[in-house]
Amino acid sequence: MSCPICGKDSAPKYRPFCSRRCADVDLGKWLTGGYAIPDDTPEALEEAADEADRQTRKPN
């Protein structure tokens, strides 16, 4: 089995990854939403627009 991040052979200790570094790269993708499946339903788009608006508004 090869590492899903870099393609090297996986190491038993970090399976399916080859190293701690690749495992951490994968974790970082999960934590930042890199593996999110986009949702293009009208409700989801409206919700995303509202969230973006809240984040860009300046506090009073």
RATA-V764435 format. One line per field, one symbol per residue. ss: DSSP state (2 for helix, 1 for strand, 0 for the rest). psi: psi as a letter, one per 20 degrees, with the letter a starting at -180 (. if undefined). Layout:
# RATA-V764435
ss = ???
psi = ???
This chain:
# RATA-V764435
ss = 010000001002220000022222222222200000000002222222222222220000
psi = pqpigiirqqphhjpjrhrhghghggghgghjjijqpqokqhghggghggghghhippq.
